[in-house]
């Protein structure tokens, strides 16, 4: 799991990458999936 300066994270699952953001709003935890893609294409 790696992070970005704007609060996004990336998770490696096999050849796929998941870009997500995790926030807490009061007592509610929010996981927002921003993008899912193959390793070579996800960062473009």
trRosetta pair geometry for C-beta under 8 A, 3 or more apart (Angstrom, degrees):
i j d omega theta_ij theta_ji phi_ij phi_ji
1 9 5.7 1 -174 -179 97 119
1 10 7.1 166 -150 78 52 47
1 11 5.5 -10 -103 -97 82 75
2 9 6.8 157 82 -157 40 68
2 10 5.2 -11 59 53 90 97
3 7 7.7 -37 -166 -146 106 18
3 8 7.0 150 -157 87 62 48
3 9 5.1 -35 -100 -101 70 76
3 10 7.8 -174 -84 14 25 72
4 7 7.0 -31 76 42 87 25
4 8 4.3 12 35 59 124 92
4 9 7.3 -145 9 -74 80 31
4 10 7.7 77 -32 -20 98 96
7 21 5.7 53 122 -140 97 103
7 23 7.7 35 166 -74 137 93
8 19 5.8 4 178 -175 123 94
8 20 7.0 150 -158 80 75 27
8 21 5.2 -57 -104 -78 64 89
8 34 6.5 -37 -131 10 120 154
9 19 7.4 164 84 -153 41 50
9 20 5.7 -26 64 67 88 77
9 21 7.1 145 15 -94 79 39
9 22 6.9 1 11 0 128 103
10 17 5.4 -8 -171 -174 111 107
10 18 6.8 152 -156 76 57 47
10 19 5.3 -23 -99 -97 82 66
10 20 7.7 142 -97 19 34 69
10 42 7.9 124 -138 131 126 139
11 17 7.1 147 72 -159 45 57
11 18 4.6 -16 57 58 99 102
11 20 6.9 2 0 15 111 115
12 16 7.6 147 -158 84 49 50
12 17 6.0 -27 -100 -103 60 72
12 39 7.8 30 -129 -97 97 107
13 16 5.0 -22 72 71 89 100
13 17 7.6 162 26 -93 74 23
13 18 6.3 36 2 -13 117 110
15 38 6.0 -8 139 -143 100 79
15 39 5.5 -97 -176 -13 65 109
16 36 6.3 8 -179 -175 120 87
16 37 6.8 170 -148 97 80 19
16 38 6.3 -60 -103 -97 61 40
16 39 7.1 -132 -108 -46 14 71
16 42 8.0 104 -167 -54 56 138
17 36 7.4 179 87 -146 49 47
17 37 6.2 -18 56 67 86 67
17 38 7.7 39 14 142 86 12
17 39 5.6 105 -26 -102 108 57
17 42 4.4 -137 63 43 123 171
17 43 7.8 15 70 -44 162 84
18 33 6.6 -55 -170 -140 103 98
18 35 7.6 173 -153 90 42 52
18 36 5.2 -6 -108 -104 74 83
19 33 7.7 103 79 -168 55 57
19 34 4.5 -63 107 70 98 108
19 35 4.4 17 43 51 116 91
19 36 7.6 -149 23 -67 71 41
19 42 6.7 166 -29 177 113 117
20 31 6.1 -1 179 -175 130 84
20 32 6.3 156 -162 82 75 51
20 33 5.2 -37 -102 -107 98 50
20 34 5.9 179 -100 7 33 86
21 31 7.8 161 82 -155 45 43
21 32 4.7 -13 60 61 92 106
21 34 6.2 68 -9 -39 96 117
22 29 7.3 -9 -168 -175 92 93
22 30 7.1 159 -155 86 45 58
22 31 5.5 -10 -105 -106 79 70
22 32 7.6 -168 -76 23 33 73
23 29 7.8 166 90 -157 42 51
23 30 4.9 -11 64 61 86 107
23 32 7.3 14 11 -2 102 112
24 28 7.2 154 -160 82 56 47
24 29 5.5 -27 -105 -104 77 64
24 30 7.2 179 -89 17 25 80
25 28 4.9 -20 68 67 89 101
25 30 6.0 37 0 -15 108 122
33 36 6.7 -4 176 -41 118 102
35 42 6.3 145 125 -151 121 92
36 42 7.8 -59 176 -111 19 119
37 41 5.1 -103 158 89 127 100
37 42 3.8 164 73 -84 111 87
38 41 5.0 54 66 26 91 107
38 42 6.6 -170 71 -33 37 92
39 42 6.4 -51 -137 13 19 113
40 43 8.0 -82 -177 29 25 95
41 44 5.8 -57 -161 19 49 118
